[in-house]
Amino acid sequence: MENLQPHLDEQTRQDQIYNDAMLSLQAAKRDDERNGYAVMSAAMGYGEGSMGNGIFAKITHGAQLFCIAFACAAPPFLVWYVLL
């Protein structure tokens, strides 16, 4: 009669490896979902904070004005620098 114990041990080992891999995939999925919630929370917090009357709203408005001014002023300065 053939010894079936090594086959059962291998099957148990493979089952354990499979279960460990599935747990790892589930943990990675939870981490990705958790990161998504963190990004959305930060974006919503930034949006709420930049619409008020506080110091953060004033800094945000100043940064927006600076970006607009830079976008309008940079091309002429680059033309003067390169062509003249």
Backbone torsions as a table, in degrees:
resi	resn	phi	psi	omega
1	MET	NA	142.1	-176.5
2	GLU	-82.5	143.9	179.4
3	ASN	-81.3	117.9	-177.8
4	LEU	-94.2	-4.8	-177.1
5	GLN	-61.8	-44.8	178.5
6	PRO	-60.1	-36.2	178.8
7	HIS	-65.4	-41.7	179.1
8	LEU	-67.2	-39.1	177.8
9	ASP	-63.2	-41.6	178.6
10	GLU	-65.8	-40.7	178.5
11	GLN	-63.6	-40.9	177.9
12	THR	-63.9	-41.9	178.6
13	ARG	-64.2	-43.7	178.9
14	GLN	-65.0	-39.0	176.6
15	ASP	-62.1	-40.7	179.0
16	GLN	-65.9	-41.7	178.0
17	ILE	-63.0	-42.8	178.6
18	TYR	-62.3	-45.8	-179.9
19	ASN	-63.7	-40.1	177.0
20	ASP	-63.1	-41.6	179.6
21	ALA	-65.4	-41.2	179.3
22	MET	-65.9	-39.6	176.9
23	LEU	-64.6	-37.4	178.0
24	SER	-65.4	-41.8	178.1
25	LEU	-65.0	-41.1	178.7
26	GLN	-65.3	-38.7	177.9
27	ALA	-65.6	-40.4	178.4
28	ALA	-64.7	-39.9	178.5
29	LYS	-63.7	-41.9	178.5
30	ARG	-64.3	-39.2	178.7
31	ASP	-64.2	-43.1	178.0
32	ASP	-61.7	-43.2	179.6
33	GLU	-64.8	-41.5	178.7
34	ARG	-62.2	-41.7	178.7
35	ASN	-64.3	-38.4	177.8
36	GLY	-62.7	-42.3	177.7
37	TYR	-63.7	-38.5	179.5
38	ALA	-64.8	-41.4	179.4
39	VAL	-65.0	-44.4	179.9
40	MET	-64.8	-38.5	178.1
41	SER	-63.9	-42.6	178.5
42	ALA	-64.8	-42.5	-179.9
43	ALA	-64.8	-42.8	179.4
44	MET	-67.8	-38.0	177.1
45	GLY	-65.0	-40.0	177.3
46	TYR	-64.1	-43.8	-180.0
47	GLY	-62.2	-43.2	178.7
48	GLU	-66.9	-40.5	-178.0
49	GLY	-71.0	-30.4	-176.8
50	SER	-84.9	-6.6	-179.4
51	MET	-98.6	-4.7	-176.4
52	GLY	-87.1	-158.5	-179.5
53	ASN	-111.5	9.7	-175.8
54	GLY	-81.0	-175.0	-178.0
55	ILE	-65.6	-36.7	179.6
56	PHE	-64.1	-39.0	177.9
57	ALA	-64.3	-38.4	179.3
58	LYS	-68.5	-39.7	177.5
59	ILE	-64.7	-42.2	178.8
60	THR	-62.6	-43.0	179.4
61	HIS	-64.4	-41.0	177.4
62	GLY	-62.8	-39.6	178.0
63	ALA	-65.5	-38.5	177.2
64	GLN	-63.7	-44.7	179.2
65	LEU	-63.9	-38.9	177.7
66	PHE	-62.6	-43.6	179.9
67	CYS	-63.6	-40.2	178.4
68	ILE	-65.6	-45.6	180.0
69	ALA	-63.2	-40.6	179.1
70	PHE	-65.1	-40.5	179.7
71	ALA	-65.8	-29.7	178.9
72	CYS	-84.7	-32.6	-174.0
73	ALA	-91.0	-26.5	-175.0
74	ALA	-65.3	-45.1	-178.6
75	PRO	-58.7	-46.2	177.8
76	PRO	-62.2	-40.0	178.1
77	PHE	-63.6	-38.3	177.8
78	LEU	-67.2	-38.9	176.8
79	VAL	-63.1	-45.6	178.3
80	TRP	-61.0	-41.2	-176.8
81	TYR	-69.6	-40.3	-175.0
82	VAL	-83.8	-41.6	-172.4
83	LEU	-94.1	-24.1	-175.8
84	LEU	-106.7	NA	NA
